[in-house]
Amino acid sequence: WYAVILVVTFSLFSIILYVDLRKTLYYKLDDVLLSKAEGIAQSINTYWETEKIEGLKRGAASDVFSKINNANFIKIASRWAEERSKDPDLVDILVQIYTHEGRLIAYSRASPFKAGLSGLSLEHVREGKALYQNRSITLVSSTNPDMRTVIYPVVENNEISYIVEVASPLTHVNNALNRLKLLLFLLLPVTVIITGLLAVEFLASMTLRPLKDMILTVQGITAEHMEQRLSLPPAKDEIRKLAETFNEMLDKVERSFSSQRQLIHDVSHEMRTPLTILRGELDVALKRDR
């Protein structure tokens, strides 16, 4: 039972630890991806506003600088999508930029994956919310790696002007989780075996030692040695209560034996005098023929 309880407890602990670590790793990766997506959107918007201000100064019409279906905006978006960060957390990150309709207009040329948006993803993004998901994507450098992506809509004037998708391989996350699973699977049987042996060798013997002492004491108690009592263990547990109860029973038995001895002594004393007289009379009667 000790081993079973240990297995159940350790298994629950392992599951909670694994789920918590997985949640933490995904949260950290999602935070990095969202920061990258927001940074790309902010950089594109800043550059585009600069171009717009300079164009307006040159006399260009304001409607020329619409981000929707604009060739100049597509060039700017492509430039930012191709930019590679020197941050070690952002080296493997891939970028794709879509129009508000979900048409791909720019992507990372270093390792393009050119994955389009599904209808469900596009519906979710049109609500103005970022969407996190795992995807298996075919890359130029490798085949179908597991990727974590965030699809980030850029909203202006309550309308989506374009969509940024940032993706990162889940290699580091999966490696960390696999190492943890291997470690837990190795530790579980080793821990159960070691603690089971310790329980048998030490815990059980320590727990049963007072009972063994009680058995030896009880075996030495006889009618002639009713004064013996069980020694009380220091721990105030059920075993101590058992010893106290048994000592109380011995007290009652000893009192009963004492009452029996006193009764026998009194009866023998009361019978001794008449029997002595009777024997004397018989001896006299037998001295001669009658």
C-alpha positions as a Python dict, from the first residue, in 0.01 Angstrom:
ca = {
    (1, 'W'): (0, 0, 0),
    (2, 'Y'): (286, 234, 74),
    (3, 'A'): (430, 166, -273),
    (4, 'V'): (90, 213, -439),
    (5, 'I'): (33, 544, -263),
    (6, 'L'): (383, 653, -361),
    (7, 'V'): (325, 562, -727),
    (8, 'V'): (-4, 753, -738),
    (9, 'T'): (143, 1057, -561),
    (10, 'F'): (456, 1066, -774),
    (11, 'S'): (254, 1020, -1093),
    (12, 'L'): (25, 1312, -1005),
    (13, 'F'): (328, 1523, -919),
    (14, 'S'): (493, 1431, -1253),
    (15, 'I'): (180, 1517, -1451),
    (16, 'I'): (138, 1852, -1276),
    (17, 'L'): (508, 1932, -1323),
    (18, 'Y'): (498, 1840, -1694),
    (19, 'V'): (179, 2037, -1763),
    (20, 'D'): (309, 2341, -1573),
    (21, 'L'): (646, 2336, -1755),
    (22, 'R'): (474, 2295, -2091),
    (23, 'K'): (244, 2585, -2014),
    (24, 'T'): (538, 2801, -1904),
    (25, 'L'): (748, 2722, -2214),
    (26, 'Y'): (456, 2790, -2446),
    (27, 'Y'): (373, 3111, -2262),
    (28, 'K'): (731, 3233, -2297),
    (29, 'L'): (744, 3141, -2666),
    (30, 'D'): (405, 3303, -2732),
    (31, 'D'): (525, 3619, -2560),
    (32, 'V'): (835, 3631, -2781),
    (33, 'L'): (629, 3572, -3097),
    (34, 'L'): (375, 3839, -3003),
    (35, 'S'): (653, 4089, -2929),
    (36, 'K'): (808, 4015, -3268),
    (37, 'A'): (474, 4053, -3446),
    (38, 'E'): (397, 4381, -3268),
    (39, 'G'): (749, 4506, -3342),
    (40, 'I'): (712, 4427, -3714),
    (41, 'A'): (371, 4595, -3729),
    (42, 'Q'): (499, 4904, -3547),
    (43, 'S'): (807, 4929, -3771),
    (44, 'I'): (602, 4893, -4088),
    (45, 'N'): (349, 5151, -3971),
    (46, 'T'): (622, 5396, -3867),
    (47, 'Y'): (803, 5363, -4201),
    (48, 'W'): (476, 5388, -4392),
    (49, 'E'): (370, 5703, -4205),
    (50, 'T'): (707, 5859, -4282),
    (51, 'E'): (664, 5782, -4651),
    (52, 'K'): (311, 5922, -4634),
    (53, 'I'): (424, 6251, -4477),
    (54, 'E'): (701, 6296, -4734),
    (55, 'G'): (461, 6209, -5019),
    (56, 'L'): (203, 6457, -4898),
    (57, 'K'): (473, 6725, -4887),
    (58, 'R'): (550, 6648, -5250),
    (59, 'G'): (182, 6697, -5335),
    (60, 'A'): (67, 6336, -5356),
    (61, 'A'): (-295, 6256, -5282),
    (62, 'S'): (-366, 6101, -4941),
    (63, 'D'): (-564, 5811, -5089),
    (64, 'V'): (-248, 5694, -5266),
    (65, 'F'): (-106, 5586, -4931),
    (66, 'S'): (-372, 5328, -4854),
    (67, 'K'): (-214, 5006, -4724),
    (68, 'I'): (-469, 4791, -4898),
    (69, 'N'): (-353, 4658, -5238),
    (70, 'N'): (-68, 4910, -5248),
    (71, 'A'): (252, 4807, -5430),
    (72, 'N'): (472, 5038, -5224),
    (73, 'F'): (334, 4900, -4899),
    (74, 'I'): (399, 4543, -5023),
    (75, 'K'): (764, 4635, -5085),
    (76, 'I'): (797, 4780, -4735),
    (77, 'A'): (630, 4472, -4583),
    (78, 'S'): (866, 4244, -4776),
    (79, 'R'): (1165, 4434, -4646),
    (80, 'W'): (1060, 4391, -4283),
    (81, 'A'): (968, 4026, -4336),
    (82, 'E'): (1317, 3952, -4472),
    (83, 'E'): (1494, 4128, -4185),
    (84, 'R'): (1675, 3884, -3950),
    (85, 'S'): (1715, 3970, -3584),
    (86, 'K'): (2042, 3930, -3392),
    (87, 'D'): (1850, 3841, -3073),
    (88, 'P'): (1916, 3470, -2998),
    (89, 'D'): (1551, 3426, -2904),
    (90, 'L'): (1444, 3558, -3246),
    (91, 'V'): (1699, 3396, -3482),
    (92, 'D'): (1475, 3105, -3587),
    (93, 'I'): (1160, 3314, -3614),
    (94, 'L'): (989, 3324, -3954),
    (95, 'V'): (756, 3597, -4073),
    (96, 'Q'): (469, 3613, -4323),
    (97, 'I'): (251, 3914, -4399),
    (98, 'Y'): (-99, 3892, -4551),
    (99, 'T'): (-350, 4137, -4681),
    (100, 'H'): (-672, 4189, -4489),
    (101, 'E'): (-825, 3925, -4719),
    (102, 'G'): (-562, 3663, -4623),
    (103, 'R'): (-350, 3686, -4942),
    (104, 'L'): (22, 3634, -4881),
    (105, 'I'): (226, 3940, -4984),
    (106, 'A'): (558, 3896, -4799),
    (107, 'Y'): (753, 3619, -4628),
    (108, 'S'): (1096, 3534, -4485),
    (109, 'R'): (1319, 3441, -4777),
    (110, 'A'): (1584, 3284, -4553),
    (111, 'S'): (1349, 2994, -4480),
    (112, 'P'): (1015, 3049, -4651),
    (113, 'F'): (719, 2834, -4562),
    (114, 'K'): (445, 3017, -4756),
    (115, 'A'): (163, 2867, -4551),
    (116, 'G'): (-170, 3032, -4607),
    (117, 'L'): (-438, 3112, -4354),
    (118, 'S'): (-725, 2871, -4305),
    (119, 'G'): (-1082, 2992, -4311),
    (120, 'L'): (-1123, 2940, -3935),
    (121, 'S'): (-800, 3129, -3862),
    (122, 'L'): (-908, 3417, -4081),
    (123, 'E'): (-1249, 3436, -3912),
    (124, 'H'): (-1083, 3444, -3570),
    (125, 'V'): (-837, 3714, -3674),
    (126, 'R'): (-1111, 3931, -3825),
    (127, 'E'): (-1247, 3967, -3471),
    (128, 'G'): (-930, 4163, -3391),
    (129, 'K'): (-773, 3894, -3169),
    (130, 'A'): (-433, 3732, -3198),
    (131, 'L'): (-444, 3357, -3267),
    (132, 'Y'): (-187, 3110, -3131),
    (133, 'Q'): (-162, 2762, -3282),
    (134, 'N'): (73, 2473, -3360),
    (135, 'R'): (131, 2394, -3727),
    (136, 'S'): (331, 2142, -3926),
    (137, 'I'): (486, 2344, -4206),
    (138, 'T'): (708, 2241, -4499),
    (139, 'L'): (1026, 2448, -4504),
    (140, 'V'): (1306, 2468, -4757),
    (141, 'S'): (1564, 2367, -4494),
    (142, 'S'): (1366, 2083, -4330),
    (143, 'T'): (1050, 1878, -4368),
    (144, 'N'): (735, 1940, -4168),
    (145, 'P'): (877, 2071, -3841),
    (146, 'D'): (636, 2149, -3562),
    (147, 'M'): (596, 2526, -3551),
    (148, 'R'): (433, 2760, -3302),
    (149, 'T'): (269, 3053, -3477),
    (150, 'V'): (88, 3369, -3380),
    (151, 'I'): (-139, 3540, -3629),
    (152, 'Y'): (-158, 3909, -3538),
    (153, 'P'): (-411, 4142, -3704),
    (154, 'V'): (-312, 4507, -3745),
    (155, 'V'): (-625, 4716, -3690),
    (156, 'E'): (-661, 5076, -3801),
    (157, 'N'): (-984, 5274, -3783),
    (158, 'N'): (-1168, 4961, -3664),
    (159, 'E'): (-1064, 4775, -3980),
    (160, 'I'): (-788, 4521, -4042),
    (161, 'S'): (-528, 4674, -4274),
    (162, 'Y'): (-300, 4369, -4291),
    (163, 'I'): (-211, 4053, -4096),
    (164, 'V'): (128, 3948, -3956),
    (165, 'E'): (207, 3582, -3891),
    (166, 'V'): (521, 3496, -3690),
    (167, 'A'): (636, 3135, -3650),
    (168, 'S'): (909, 2961, -3454),
    (169, 'P'): (1013, 2592, -3444),
    (170, 'L'): (906, 2397, -3135),
    (171, 'T'): (1236, 2207, -3130),
    (172, 'H'): (1365, 2357, -2806),
    (173, 'V'): (1029, 2324, -2631),
    (174, 'N'): (983, 1962, -2742),
    (175, 'N'): (1341, 1872, -2645),
    (176, 'A'): (1294, 2016, -2295),
    (177, 'L'): (962, 1834, -2248),
    (178, 'N'): (1105, 1505, -2380),
    (179, 'R'): (1402, 1530, -2141),
    (180, 'L'): (1165, 1591, -1852),
    (181, 'K'): (947, 1293, -1950),
    (182, 'L'): (1252, 1067, -1975),
    (183, 'L'): (1379, 1185, -1638),
    (184, 'L'): (1043, 1131, -1471),
    (185, 'F'): (999, 785, -1626),
    (186, 'L'): (1342, 684, -1499),
    (187, 'L'): (1292, 832, -1153),
    (188, 'L'): (948, 681, -1092),
    (189, 'P'): (1047, 310, -1077),
    (190, 'V'): (1381, 383, -907),
    (191, 'T'): (1210, 593, -640),
    (192, 'V'): (938, 332, -580),
    (193, 'I'): (1192, 48, -551),
    (194, 'I'): (1426, 235, -316),
    (195, 'T'): (1152, 371, -91),
    (196, 'G'): (976, 32, -94),
    (197, 'L'): (1290, -142, 29),
    (198, 'L'): (1344, 127, 291),
    (199, 'A'): (984, 89, 404),
    (200, 'V'): (1023, -287, 445),
    (201, 'E'): (1366, -276, 610),
    (202, 'F'): (1331, 25, 835),
    (203, 'L'): (982, 172, 860),
    (204, 'A'): (806, -160, 909),
    (205, 'S'): (1063, -287, 1160),
    (206, 'M'): (1054, 41, 1354),
    (207, 'T'): (675, 34, 1362),
    (208, 'L'): (652, -332, 1470),
    (209, 'R'): (934, -323, 1726),
    (210, 'P'): (704, -217, 2016),
    (211, 'L'): (465, -500, 1921),
    (212, 'K'): (749, -752, 1930),
    (213, 'D'): (849, -627, 2276),
    (214, 'M'): (486, -658, 2391),
    (215, 'I'): (469, -1017, 2261),
    (216, 'L'): (783, -1116, 2455),
    (217, 'T'): (646, -957, 2774),
    (218, 'V'): (305, -1122, 2739),
    (219, 'Q'): (466, -1463, 2686),
    (220, 'G'): (640, -1426, 3024),
    (221, 'I'): (323, -1345, 3221),
    (222, 'T'): (187, -1645, 3417),
    (223, 'A'): (-35, -1697, 3722),
    (224, 'E'): (278, -1688, 3939),
    (225, 'H'): (409, -1368, 3777),
    (226, 'M'): (106, -1149, 3745),
    (227, 'E'): (298, -841, 3852),
    (228, 'Q'): (460, -793, 3513),
    (229, 'R'): (332, -514, 3294),
    (230, 'L'): (392, -401, 2936),
    (231, 'S'): (632, -115, 2889),
    (232, 'L'): (464, 186, 2727),
    (233, 'P'): (621, 317, 2404),
    (234, 'P'): (708, 689, 2401),
    (235, 'A'): (484, 768, 2105),
    (236, 'K'): (124, 842, 2198),
    (237, 'D'): (-28, 629, 1925),
    (238, 'E'): (-253, 323, 1892),
    (239, 'I'): (24, 87, 2006),
    (240, 'R'): (62, 281, 2333),
    (241, 'K'): (-316, 274, 2375),
    (242, 'L'): (-308, -104, 2321),
    (243, 'A'): (-36, -145, 2586),
    (244, 'E'): (-230, 71, 2834),
    (245, 'T'): (-549, -129, 2770),
    (246, 'F'): (-365, -459, 2815),
    (247, 'N'): (-209, -336, 3141),
    (248, 'E'): (-554, -240, 3267),
    (249, 'M'): (-676, -589, 3180),
    (250, 'L'): (-381, -741, 3368),
    (251, 'D'): (-472, -530, 3673),
    (252, 'K'): (-827, -669, 3663),
    (253, 'V'): (-701, -1026, 3620),
    (254, 'E'): (-454, -982, 3906),
    (255, 'R'): (-729, -851, 4134),
    (256, 'S'): (-943, -1149, 4036),
    (257, 'F'): (-659, -1390, 4116),
    (258, 'S'): (-601, -1215, 4450),
    (259, 'S'): (-970, -1247, 4536),
    (260, 'Q'): (-956, -1617, 4449),
    (261, 'R'): (-650, -1669, 4670),
    (262, 'Q'): (-814, -1483, 4959),
    (263, 'L'): (-1131, -1689, 4919),
    (264, 'I'): (-935, -2016, 4920),
    (265, 'H'): (-736, -1902, 5220),
    (266, 'D'): (-1050, -1807, 5415),
    (267, 'V'): (-1232, -2130, 5324),
    (268, 'S'): (-933, -2344, 5421),
    (269, 'H'): (-900, -2156, 5750),
    (270, 'E'): (-1271, -2203, 5830),
    (271, 'M'): (-1255, -2574, 5750),
    (272, 'R'): (-928, -2649, 5932),
    (273, 'T'): (-1072, -2633, 6294),
    (274, 'P'): (-1376, -2865, 6251),
    (275, 'L'): (-1171, -3109, 6051),
    (276, 'T'): (-906, -3116, 6326),
    (277, 'I'): (-1177, -3183, 6591),
    (278, 'L'): (-1333, -3449, 6372),
    (279, 'R'): (-998, -3617, 6320),
    (280, 'G'): (-928, -3609, 6696),
    (281, 'E'): (-1260, -3770, 6775),
    (282, 'L'): (-1201, -4039, 6516),
    (283, 'D'): (-853, -4109, 6650),
    (284, 'V'): (-997, -4154, 7003),
    (285, 'A'): (-1272, -4378, 6872),
    (286, 'L'): (-1024, -4600, 6694),
    (287, 'K'): (-796, -4655, 7001),
    (288, 'R'): (-998, -4959, 7118),
    (289, 'D'): (-1275, -5180, 7002),
    (290, 'R'): (-1623, -5051, 7055),
}
